[in-house]
Amino acid sequence: MTEGFFSTEAGGYASIAKQFLEGALVLSEAQRDRGKILFRPTLALAGQGLEVLLKACMSLNREAPKTKGRDGHDIVGMWNLDVCEPVRGHVLANAVRVAAESRQDVGYLVVPAEDEVLPLIQEYVRTLGELHGGGGFPLRYPSAAHTQAPRTPFLVQALWTTADDFVKRPGDFELKRFRGQTT
């Protein structure tokens, strides 16, 4: 299916999502050396990458993504759509895998416990969505000091792996196939 995929609207979205999430991954890893100065740009790229990844899934499954106004940036709304179930499933599965691999890495400081992974990644996606498209666009402009943000390494790795899965195996993101339906 990847042959010709990138000439489709879904393929274009998937390619851009991978690019944004690749940038987020690089910045996330660089935070170890450069510190918090890269936190906001990392989240901004992750938010944009997730938005476009969700639009890729919608387009692949023949649902026109919104591209104008606040709805076009509504990560939480898109995340909750039935048509985006394959992205949710992949992000959740990748979060479990990333956490398990991170527990083996002595350099990774904070790894959620097994029973915390799924609720935590869903909370992080919701929070990222609110920061990305919420009132006042907190990632783009100064925001209140009490604004909470998700920890980036765990979130970014799960999102990046999902984007990588999408560009390599787009058929896995077809809703009917994801649900095991053959017709």
N, C-alpha and C positions, 0 to 999 in steps of 0.2 A: 504494500500500500504506500510506502514512502516514495516510490517513484511517481513523480508528478504532484505529490502532496504539497510541496512547498510553493507550487503555483496556484494553490487554492487559497481562499480567504482564511480558512482554518489553519492552513500551513503557514501563512504569513503571520498570523497571530502567534502561533506556537513558536516560530522562529524568533520573533521579537521578545516573547516571554522568556525564552532560553537566554537571550542576550542580556536582558535586565537582571535575571536571576544569576547569571554568571558574574556580572558586575557586583551584585549583592554578596555573592559568595567570596569574591576577592576582597571586598571591603570588610566583610565579617572576619575573615582570617587575619587581615591587616590590623584589626582592632587590638590584637594581642600585643603588637609592638607600638601602635600609634595611639591607643587609648580611645576615650569616649568621643573624641573629635569626629570619628567616623560613624558613630552610632546613628545619627539622623540620616545621613546619606545612605547608609546600609538599609535602613527601614524604608526609605523613599523608593529605592530600587526594588526592594522586595515587594512593596505594595503595588508598584506599577507592574512588576512581573506577574504577580498573582492576578491582578485585574485582567491582563492580556491573556493569561493562561485560561482563565474562566471563559473569556470571550472566544478563545480557540475551541474550547469544548462545546460551547453553545453553537458556534458556527459549524463545527464538524457534525453536530447532531441536528442540523437544519433549523436552528432557532436563531433569529437575527439578534445579535447583541446590541444593546443600546450604546450609542457612541456620543450622544449629546446630553448636556446638562448633568445634574447631580447623579441621575440614575446610571450614567455611563461609568461612574467611578464607585458605584455601590458594591463593593466586594462582598459585604455580608449578605446583601440581597441576592447577588449572583451565586454565592457559595451555597445558599439554601435552596436554590432551584433544583427540581428533580433532574433536569437535563445536565446539571453539573455534578451529579452523583459520581461519575468516574473520577473526576478530579479529587473530590472529597475522599473517595476510597483510596486513591493512590497516595494522597498526602498523609492520611492516617497510617497506612501500611508503611510508608517510608519513614514516618516519625518513629514508629516502633523499631524499625531496623536501625535508624540513625542513633537512637538512644541505646540500643543494645551494643552497637559498635563503639559508641562513645564511652560506655562503661569499661571497655578494654583499654582505652587511651588514658594513660596517667596524666597527660597534659590537659585533659578536658576537665574543667573544675566543677561544673554543676550539671549533673545528669539526672533527669527525673527518674524516679522509681518506676518499675514496670506498670504498676496500677495507676500512675499519675500521667503517663504519656498521652493517652487519648484525650482526657479532659483538658490537659494543658495545651496540646497543639490546637484544639478547637478554640480555647480561650485566646491563644496567641493570634489565630487567624481573625477572630472577631475583633480583637483589640487593634490589630494591624489595619483591618478594614475601617474601623472608626477613625484611626489616625490618618489614613490615606484619603478617605472621602467624606469624613465627618465635617460637622459645622466648623468653619474657620480653617479647614485644612491644616491641622496641627503639624504635619510633617513639613509643610512648605513655609509656614509663617511662625512667628513667635507664639508660643502657647503657654498656658498656665503652668506654673511650677509643679503642681500636683498631678499633671497628666502622666498616666502610666503607659509604659511601652513594654512589649515582649522582649525577652532576651533573644538576641539575634542568632547565635550559632545554631542552635537546635532548630529554630523556625526556618532559617535560610537553607540549611542543608536539606530539610524535608521538602521544601518548595523547589529547590534546585534539582533534586533527584526526580521529582515529579515532572518538571519541565523536560529534563533529559529523557525520561521515559516517553513523554508525549512526542518528541521529535524523532525518536528512534522507533517507536511502535504506536503510531497514531490509532491503529485499529483497536488497541486496548481501551481507548477512550470513547469508542462508539457505545452509546447507552445500551442498546440491545445486546451487544456482545459482552459488555461489562456485567450485565444482569444474567448472562448465560442463555439468552433467548436467541434462537437460530433464525426465526422468521421476522 
